[in-house]
Amino acid sequence: MRTRRFLLWTVALVCLASNPALAQKKVPKGVKATRILLLTGGARNHHGYRDQAFYLAGVLEDTGRYEVTLAEDASILETPAMKKYDLLIVNADRRDEEFKFTLDQQKALLDYVKAGHGYVSIHGADNAAPDWIPEWREMLGGVFSHVGLPDSKTKKATFKIRIVKTDDPIMRGVSDFDIKDELYYHMQMQKGVEPLATTDHDGGTWPVAWTRTYGDGRVFHTPLGHRDFGPGKDDPLRDPNLLKMVVQGIDWVATGK
C-alpha cells in the first residue's frame, strides 16, 4: 500500500512538473499583478472545461501581468475572498444541477461586477438557466437559451470570422480568420449590443464577440471557444487568432485599453 501511494505521488509530481499550466506563477518583481479568478467546471462529459481552463491560465500567467486562481465551486462568489480578485472569468456551461448558480451566487456575481470588477465570459458561460435573474442577461448582453424567443441554435463547422470594429483595442492585430468551432446563433440579445466580430450562417449575420459595461464594471464575451470533452479534442481557444482576441479582451476588461 505504501509503495502504491508513493508511486501515485510520484506520478502526480511528474505531471505537475511537465505541465506548467498546472503550476501557478507570480508576476515579475516590480509588476503589479492583476489577480484573476477563473471559474470553470460544468456539466460532466460535455465540454472539456478543465483542460481549457488550465491552458488559458498558463497563457495569461506567461504574459507576466496576471496571476490566475482556478476554482470550480461557485460558492466562492459569496465569500470575502472575492475582494482579492480584480476580474472573474467563467468558461463553463453551469446549467447542470451540480454546478448551477444559486440565486445568491448570481446576485453576488452581479454585485461584484457592478462594483467595478471585470467579467469575461467564454462560450458556454452564456448558457442561461431558466432561473437566471433578468439582470444577468442585461450584464452579459446576449445569452444562449431555449427559454423564450428566439430559440437559440448551435452548429459545428468551419466559420469565417469577420472583424467589424478593426480599431477596437480588443481587435488590435486581428484580421478576418477561419476557425473550426461551435457557433451559437439566434441568441437572445439585448438592445444596443455592438459586435466586435461576426460570422454569416443560415442566412443571418451573428455576433461572436462584444463588450458591455455594467455599473462600474467592464464585460467581454465571446460565444466561440467550444472544447469537446475527452483527450485529444480540438480547442478553438488554441487558434492564435481567437486566443489573441480573448487575451486582448481580458486586457481591456482589466485596464480599459
Disulfide bonds with the S-S distance in Angstrom:
none
